[in-house]
Amino acid sequence: LDGRLPVRENDAIHLAATRVKAEPAMPRSLDDWIPRPMVKRRAAKEWDTTIRATATKIQAGSVQEAQWQYLDYASKLPFFGGALFPVENQSDRNLPANFDVMIDIKGVHFVKNEGDFKK
């Protein structure tokens, strides 16, 4: 969740909460658990409270089970498994100067650097 691919806020929170079950110590930076563009939407304390509250609802009996739940949830996200390539546009005025191209089994996707999606 580095912020290059679009993800909904509730998915980011759920994945971060599942990581709390797998790795109980919160990271030094929220950027490690929440996409960078999304971190600015809330204060750090509010993110921490929301993530920990969501984590209490996740049923994971062990660290390994929490890791499997994280992978299972992530694998169901629309862009899971895609390969992302940075592009520097020098010829098409209809496209931004810099963007990413993602290729997955569904096709080729153009992704703005802010995480917006255009197919």
Salt bridges, closest charged atoms under 4 A:
GLU9 OE1 - ARG41 NH1 3.18
GLU9 OE2 - ARG42 NH2 2.45
ASP11 OD2 - ARG8 NE 3.13
GLU23 OE1 - ARG19 NH2 3.31
GLU46 OE2 - ARG42 NH1 3.84
ASP48 OD1 - ARG52 NE 3.18
ASP72 OD2 - LYS76 NZ 3.10
ASP100 OD1 - ARG4 NH2 3.30
ASP104 OD1 - HIS109 NE2 2.93
